[in-house]
């Protein structure tokens, strides 16, 4: 194999990943799987598609080794292949946000919070010291798979059903990340209950990315 053939082969393999990322639905499914392992039925529901279409996308992701699966009783559970997939999804998002101002415009139209999002490091310190209550409003499976330090689980479905808990300190809410609407919805619910509630425009993925950068810079 000469130098030219080597480069063609290598970049051909890299292009396979790029081809997988050309589908918005596959990107969304991978993003969902960074939150926790899920069944095809879960993914289909969360990504607003049929189970048949979700299965086709998962097969393509399996073929390129971006996801893996395990059997659990009668269910097949899918998960990201490794932590590099989390970094891949975040890198794509950061690149899109830096180049297409529409991303931020659309986000602001849907997630309309009057106060600016809190800083992640400051939030974690406030939660550690007890100055603030940090609420994770994702589902219990995602919380169990991984959550921010010192965070408490309070799924959005419980808040929607009228779960009324009073907090003595301020409450800071997060969900799956900046494109997830659960946290903004939870903030509005908590404010109506008289809580001092604020949005954290970040989640577990952003925290892990930040921790990795800190480690790499040592």
Buried (B, 14 or more C-beta within 10 A) or exposed (E): EEEEEEEEEEEEEEEEEEEBBEEEBBBBBBBBBBBBBBBBEBBBEBBEBEEEEBBBBBEBBBEBEBBBBEEEEEEBBBBBBEEEBBBBBBEBBEEEBEEEEEBEEEBEEEBEBEEEBBEBEEBBBBBEEEEBBBBBBBBBEBBEBBBBEBBBBBBBEBBEEEEEBEBEEBBBBBBBBBBBEBBBBBBBBBEEBEBBBBBBBBBBBBBBBBEBEEEEEE
